[in-house]
Amino acid sequence: MNLHEQSAPLSMDQLIGAAVRHILRHRDFDRFLDWVQQTLPAVADPDDELAAEDLRRLGVLLAVAIWRLLPRPEHGFRPMPVPRLVDAAPCPCGSGARYGDCCGPDQQAFELPADLVWEALLEALSDAQLRRALQARVVPGPLLARVADRWLEADHPGRVPALLEPLFAGDLRRLDARYEPALDALCDAYDALDHHKKKPAFLRRVAEESCAPLKSAAWQRLSTQSMDEGDFDTAFEAFRLAQRHGPDNPGTALLEITLLAAQHRDDHARARALFWQHKLRRAGQADSPVLLFLEQVRVDPQEALVESQLAFMDPLLLRLREWVADMAGRPLPPLDAAASLHHLEQRWRALYPVGKPLSTQLTVAGLDMAWQDDAWLRLLEQQPQAADSLDVLDDVATAIYGHPESSLPWVARVLYRPLLERAMALIRHSLTGSGSGPMPLCWQDAQHRATLRLLFRLYLQYAEAAEQAQAAAVLELLLELNPADNHGVRAELMNHYLRRHEDEKALALARQFPADRLADLAYGEVLALYRLGREERAARALRDAVGRLPQIPRFLLRKRIKRPARADGRPSPGLDDQSAGTGDQPPGTEDQAWLYRQAMRDVWEEEPGLLAWMKRQTA
């Protein structure tokens, strides 16, 4: 079908793209001009009511401008002159007048951006022609991003750094906003190549040395990276820098809404959406597609975030989203439903291609296999009662956790968390029905491990969302069901109690684990006793704690202390993660003492006289 036969109106970009392809195929100006004259009505705005003569004159201006601008592969990527177009020749518009007296003067004032023609050419070139253009170094620098995007789509990310890194070599102040797509493409290539150190180093250099628009783009990327890592304080700081350098950048609006929605701050997200709507309109961006997104945010931030990413999402995740939505409205099963689920769980085991995680791990090797075959998902869709099985929910949670897009905020909010809360509801339902309260679950039983793993996952979700009361409630239940504490959650629960001044609960927890080798328990008991005014018992507890873990007082008492170093003088690995439990390090080591200081020194410091008392007791 010819373009002028299409019912849908063409954009100017589409017309130029089609025009470039026509020239490359036919290389004849007269034929090309005739094609433009036939196609132009599909582009012209019907409200303009242009006369046929005006359309013909516009066709000449457009055809000549494109022909003169187009770099020709067969001519060393140089444009070619229009044949036989001189002032004395009849004007090709068909008026009968001389070209110099008709369309010629208007042609001098009629200009098209050269980049528009180059963009269309890059889309039309074959791989061989594209290689020749790159070797000749004729492609405009900002448009190298289009080449990089083409290679990324073809799954050739390894080619991109060699293409784009030279753009960012040397003085970055020579680059302007047109190079932002190149920055994005280079970062996408680094991600695909797992260049996790190279990418942030590159972004920080751009953020420090380039023009304002590129600085804003770099800070946006750094903010997103911190958000993916769960470091929202750093993410918001990077966002504020992105906003400083790009106050009217729609991308900054999207970033702030994403940050707020990821932290479940939906009311704040709605308010900021209204702010950004007014701001972008005042900045002359009333037609920006971001405004529609912001309107959706004001209704439902979480749903707006999902809808904005639909085109890029794994279709299996979208199907799972529908199943989770249906699951949320499903009533809890009868208490005797376990027997009826047995056959369904056997079918599930036959279809789900991945095993269970080992011990307390949350992931398992080969999870990509789960997303290559939808047989297990079809079973979920066909059997709604699968949402009543903790064994099935455990596997689905593991699959979501290991999906490449699991770091996207909507995945946690819309898929992962509702599934875990369904599991919690099932667990509490079964405990209520038993009438005898929680009974310890044998860790060696694989089905019990599934239950405990689901609870531990839910705790992590609440903790990440800073929902401390809910997180503590899950930890308390987890310890009731698994008094041996295979997940090591007692340290986090102890610190939670102490931060909330629930000292009696802290003492009860310490008594549950006497002579514990975790600093949180040993020294948490000391802190709780001191607060309760039981100094003599606190002193005995402190002597006992020092006997087990002698490094802790030195790291708590000093206002400043260097973090531990290995024999080669470098910092010990893993010590930048201040949220890590002290149980992650061998007991009695300086690493453990450093982590406990990072986690709890502020609590010790705010208790009047406590550190001075400890200093006297340990002198």
WOPE-V249103 format. One record per residue. N is the residue number from 1. SS is DSSP state (@ for helix, = for strand, . for the rest). PHI is phi in radians with two decimals (NA if undefined). Layout:
<<N/SS/PHI> <N/SS/PHI>>
//
This chain:
<<1/./NA> <2/./-1.27> <3/@/-1.07> <4/@/-1.32> <5/@/-1.61> <6/./-1.26> <7/./-1.36> <8/./-1.33> <9/./-1.15> <10/./-1.62> <11/./-1.51> <12/@/-1.11> <13/@/-1.05> <14/@/-1.14> <15/@/-1.11> <16/@/-1.12> <17/@/-1.05> <18/@/-1.16> <19/@/-1.12> <20/@/-1.08> <21/@/-1.11> <22/@/-1.14> <23/@/-1.10> <24/@/-1.11> <25/@/-1.39> <26/@/-1.87> <27/./0.99> <28/./-2.23> <29/@/-1.17> <30/@/-1.07> <31/@/-1.14> <32/@/-1.15> <33/@/-1.06> <34/@/-1.08> <35/@/-1.12> <36/@/-1.08> <37/@/-1.09> <38/@/-1.32> <39/@/-1.52> <40/@/-0.96> <41/@/-1.00> <42/@/-1.30> <43/./-1.75> <44/./-1.08> <45/./-1.25> <46/@/-1.06> <47/@/-1.23> <48/@/-1.28> <49/./0.88> <50/./-1.24> <51/./-1.26> <52/@/-1.00> <53/@/-1.13> <54/@/-1.15> <55/@/-1.11> <56/@/-1.16> <57/@/-1.14> <58/@/-1.11> <59/@/-1.07> <60/@/-1.12> <61/@/-1.03> <62/@/-1.21> <63/@/-1.10> <64/@/-1.15> <65/@/-1.10> <66/@/-1.16> <67/@/-1.05> <68/@/-1.23> <69/@/-1.55> <70/./-1.22> <71/./-1.23> <72/=/-1.75> <73/@/-0.96> <74/@/-1.37> <75/@/-2.15> <76/./1.15> <77/./1.03> <78/=/-1.93> <79/./-1.14> <80/./-2.08> <81/./-1.21> <82/./-1.32> <83/./-1.17> <84/./1.02> <85/./-1.78> <86/./-2.22> <87/./-1.02> <88/./-1.40> <89/./-1.39> <90/=/-1.03> <91/./-1.18> <92/./-1.19> <93/./-1.30> <94/./1.58> <95/./-1.29> <96/./1.58> <97/./-1.50> <98/=/-1.15> <99/@/-1.03> <100/@/-1.16> <101/@/-1.76> <102/./-2.00> <103/./-1.52> <104/@/-0.97> <105/@/-1.05> <106/@/-1.18> <107/@/-1.11> <108/@/-1.13> <109/@/-1.65> <110/./-1.59> <111/./-2.25> <112/./-2.06> <113/./-1.07> <114/@/-1.04> <115/@/-1.11> <116/@/-1.07> <117/@/-1.23> <118/@/-1.10> <119/@/-1.04> <120/@/-1.14> <121/@/-1.13> <122/@/-1.07> <123/@/-1.22> <124/@/-1.58> <125/./-1.21> <126/./-1.29> <127/@/-1.03> <128/@/-1.14> <129/@/-1.13> <130/@/-1.12> <131/@/-1.06> <132/@/-1.14> <133/@/-1.13> <134/@/-1.21> <135/@/-1.11> <136/./-1.37> <137/./0.98> <138/./-1.83> <139/./-1.29> <140/./-0.97> <141/@/-0.88> <142/@/-1.06> <143/@/-1.52> <144/@/-1.08> <145/@/-1.08> <146/@/-1.13> <147/@/-1.14> <148/@/-1.07> <149/@/-1.06> <150/@/-1.09> <151/@/-1.22> <152/@/-1.12> <153/@/-1.13> <154/./-1.50> <155/./1.10> <156/./-2.16> <157/@/-1.15> <158/@/-1.11> <159/@/-1.37> <160/@/-1.22> <161/@/-0.98> <162/@/-1.10> <163/@/-1.37> <164/@/-1.76> <165/@/-1.02> <166/@/-1.04> <167/@/-1.06> <168/@/-1.74> <169/./-1.44> <170/./1.37> <171/./-1.28> <172/@/-1.33> <173/@/-1.19> <174/@/-1.37> <175/./-1.58> <176/./-2.14> <177/@/-1.07> <178/@/-1.12> <179/@/-1.61> <180/@/-1.07> <181/@/-1.03> <182/@/-1.17> <183/@/-1.05> <184/@/-1.09> <185/@/-1.15> <186/@/-1.15> <187/@/-1.14> <188/@/-1.09> <189/@/-1.16> <190/@/-1.03> <191/@/-1.08> <192/@/-1.13> <193/./-1.64> <194/./1.05> <195/./-1.54> <196/@/-1.26> <197/@/-1.58> <198/@/-1.18> <199/@/-1.11> <200/@/-1.11> <201/@/-1.12> <202/@/-1.09> <203/@/-1.12> <204/@/-1.19> <205/@/-1.15> <206/@/-1.09> <207/@/-1.12> <208/@/-1.67> <209/@/-2.07> <210/./-1.76> <211/./-1.30> <212/@/-1.01> <213/@/-1.07> <214/@/-1.25> <215/@/-1.04> <216/@/-1.08> <217/@/-1.10> <218/@/-1.15> <219/@/-1.16> <220/@/-1.07> <221/@/-1.10> <222/@/-1.13> <223/@/-1.11> <224/@/-1.09> <225/@/-1.11> <226/@/-1.13> <227/@/-1.11> <228/@/-1.06> <229/./-1.49> <230/./1.43> <231/./-1.69> <232/@/-1.33> <233/@/-1.09> <234/@/-1.14> <235/@/-1.10> <236/@/-1.23> <237/@/-1.11> <238/@/-1.14> <239/@/-1.04> <240/@/-1.09> <241/@/-1.21> <242/@/-1.08> <243/@/-1.19> <244/@/-1.07> <245/@/-1.55> <246/./-2.46> <247/./-1.10> <248/./-1.92> <249/./-1.41> <250/@/-1.01> <251/@/-1.08> <252/@/-1.17> <253/@/-1.09> <254/@/-1.03> <255/@/-1.11> <256/@/-1.10> <257/@/-1.08> <258/@/-1.11> <259/@/-1.08> <260/@/-1.19> <261/@/-1.15> <262/@/-1.10> <263/./-1.68> <264/./1.12> <265/./-1.61> <266/@/-1.18> <267/@/-1.11> <268/@/-1.14> <269/@/-1.08> <270/@/-1.11> <271/@/-1.11> <272/@/-1.22> <273/@/-1.10> <274/@/-1.11> <275/@/-1.02> <276/@/-1.19> <277/@/-1.02> <278/@/-1.12> <279/@/-1.13> <280/@/-1.19> <281/@/-1.14> <282/@/-1.12> <283/./-1.45> <284/./1.42> <285/./-1.99> <286/./-1.13> <287/./-1.67> <288/./-1.13> <289/./-1.09> <290/@/-1.08> <291/@/-1.10> <292/@/-1.12> <293/@/-1.05> <294/@/-1.12> <295/@/-1.12> <296/@/-1.18> <297/@/-1.07> <298/@/-1.14> <299/@/-1.53> <300/./-2.69> <301/@/-1.00> <302/@/-1.17> <303/@/-1.17> <304/@/-1.09> <305/@/-1.12> <306/@/-1.12> <307/@/-1.07> <308/@/-1.20> <309/./-1.95> <310/@/-0.99> <311/@/-1.12> <312/@/-1.86> <313/./-1.59> <314/./-1.12> <315/@/-0.98> <316/@/-1.17> <317/@/-1.12> <318/@/-1.16> <319/@/-1.15> <320/@/-1.13> <321/@/-1.02> <322/@/-1.13> <323/@/-1.13> <324/@/-1.12> <325/@/-1.08> <326/@/-1.15> <327/@/-1.06> <328/@/-1.08> <329/./-1.64> <330/./-1.45> <331/./-1.17> <332/./-1.21> <333/./-1.34> <334/./-1.06> <335/./-1.15> <336/./-1.68> <337/./-1.37> <338/@/-1.01> <339/@/-1.13> <340/@/-1.24> <341/@/-1.44> <342/@/-1.01> <343/@/-1.14> <344/@/-1.08> <345/@/-1.17> <346/@/-1.15> <347/@/-1.08> <348/@/-1.05> <349/@/-1.06> <350/@/-1.27> <351/@/-1.74> <352/./-1.30> <353/./-1.49> <354/./-2.17> <355/./-1.45> <356/./-1.52> <357/./-1.10> <358/./-1.38> <359/./0.84> <360/./-1.63> <361/./-1.18> <362/./-1.88> <363/./-2.35> <364/./-2.58> <365/./-1.14> <366/./1.45> <367/@/-1.11> <368/@/-1.07> <369/@/-1.11> <370/@/-1.14> <371/@/-1.80> <372/./-1.78> <373/./-2.45> <374/./-1.64> <375/@/-1.03> <376/@/-1.16> <377/@/-1.22> <378/@/-1.09> <379/@/-1.11> <380/@/-1.03> <381/@/-1.17> <382/@/-1.46> <383/./-2.18> <384/@/-1.02> <385/@/-1.18> <386/@/-1.05> <387/@/-1.23> <388/@/-1.67> <389/./-1.80> <390/@/-1.13> <391/@/-1.09> <392/@/-1.18> <393/@/-1.05> <394/@/-1.07> <395/@/-1.18> <396/@/-1.13> <397/@/-1.08> <398/@/-1.12> <399/@/-1.11> <400/@/-1.13> <401/@/-1.02> <402/./-1.66> <403/./-1.23> <404/./-1.00> <405/./-1.75> <406/./-1.13> <407/./-1.35> <408/./-1.13> <409/@/-0.98> <410/@/-1.19> <411/@/-1.11> <412/@/-1.15> <413/@/-1.32> <414/@/-1.69> <415/@/-1.90> <416/@/-1.20> <417/@/-1.14> <418/@/-1.02> <419/@/-1.13> <420/@/-1.21> <421/@/-1.22> <422/@/-1.09> <423/@/-1.08> <424/@/-1.07> <425/@/-1.10> <426/@/-1.11> <427/@/-1.14> <428/@/-1.13> <429/@/-1.07> <430/@/-1.19> <431/@/-1.22> <432/@/-1.13> <433/@/-1.22> <434/@/-1.23> <435/./1.32> <436/./-1.96> <437/./1.40> <438/./-1.07> <439/./-1.94> <440/./-0.99> <441/./-1.78> <442/./-1.22> <443/./-1.07> <444/./-1.24> <445/./-1.38> <446/@/-1.04> <447/@/-1.17> <448/@/-1.16> <449/@/-1.06> <450/@/-1.05> <451/@/-1.08> <452/@/-1.16> <453/@/-1.15> <454/@/-1.09> <455/@/-1.14> <456/@/-1.13> <457/@/-1.08> <458/@/-1.15> <459/@/-0.98> <460/@/-1.06> <461/@/-1.12> <462/@/-1.13> <463/@/-1.11> <464/@/-1.12> <465/./-1.50> <466/./1.04> <467/./-1.66> <468/@/-1.18> <469/@/-1.11> <470/@/-1.13> <471/@/-1.09> <472/@/-1.14> <473/@/-1.09> <474/@/-1.18> <475/@/-1.09> <476/@/-1.09> <477/@/-1.16> <478/@/-1.06> <479/@/-1.26> <480/@/-1.13> <481/@/-1.37> <482/./-2.35> <483/./-1.01> <484/./-1.26> <485/./0.95> <486/./-1.10> <487/./-1.51> <488/./1.21> <489/./-1.44> <490/@/-1.07> <491/@/-1.13> <492/@/-1.13> <493/@/-1.18> <494/@/-1.01> <495/@/-1.14> <496/@/-1.10> <497/@/-1.01> <498/@/-1.18> <499/@/-1.14> <500/./-1.69> <501/./1.04> <502/./-1.62> <503/@/-1.24> <504/@/-1.14> <505/@/-1.12> <506/@/-1.11> <507/@/-1.16> <508/@/-1.08> <509/@/-1.17> <510/@/-1.09> <511/@/-1.16> <512/@/-1.21> <513/./-2.27> <514/./-1.13> <515/./1.00> <516/./-1.20> <517/./-1.65> <518/./-1.54> <519/@/-1.03> <520/@/-1.04> <521/@/-1.35> <522/@/-1.09> <523/@/-1.53> <524/@/-1.10> <525/@/-1.09> <526/@/-1.05> <527/@/-1.08> <528/@/-1.11> <529/@/-1.11> <530/@/-1.09> <531/@/-1.08> <532/./-1.40> <533/./1.39> <534/./-1.76> <535/@/-1.15> <536/@/-1.12> <537/@/-1.17> <538/@/-1.09> <539/@/-1.15> <540/@/-1.12> <541/@/-1.12> <542/@/-1.16> <543/@/-1.05> <544/@/-1.14> <545/@/-1.14> <546/@/-1.12> <547/@/-1.09> <548/@/-1.51> <549/./-2.35> <550/./-1.28> <551/./-1.38> <552/@/-1.07> <553/@/-0.96> <554/@/-1.02> <555/@/-1.35> <556/@/-1.42> <557/@/-1.33> <558/./-1.38> <559/./-1.16> <560/./-2.33> <561/./-2.70> <562/./-1.26> <563/./-1.25> <564/./-1.02> <565/=/-2.09> <566/./-1.38> <567/./-1.04> <568/./-1.47> <569/./1.58> <570/./-1.50> <571/=/-1.07> <572/./-1.15> <573/./-1.20> <574/./1.45> <575/./-1.57> <576/./-1.45> <577/./-1.53> <578/./-1.27> <579/./-1.49> <580/./-1.21> <581/./-1.21> <582/@/-1.21> <583/@/-1.22> <584/@/-1.30> <585/./-2.01> <586/./-1.01> <587/./-1.11> <588/./1.53> <589/./-1.56> <590/@/-1.16> <591/@/-1.04> <592/@/-1.08> <593/@/-1.11> <594/@/-1.11> <595/@/-1.13> <596/@/-1.16> <597/@/-1.04> <598/@/-1.05> <599/@/-1.39> <600/@/-2.32> <601/@/-1.07> <602/@/-1.08> <603/@/-1.24> <604/@/-1.10> <605/@/-1.18> <606/@/-1.36> <607/./-1.49> <608/./-0.99> <609/./1.37> <610/@/-1.16> <611/@/-1.17> <612/@/-1.13> <613/@/-1.06> <614/@/-1.08> <615/@/-1.09> <616/@/-1.17> <617/@/-1.21> <618/@/-1.82> <619/./-1.14>>
//
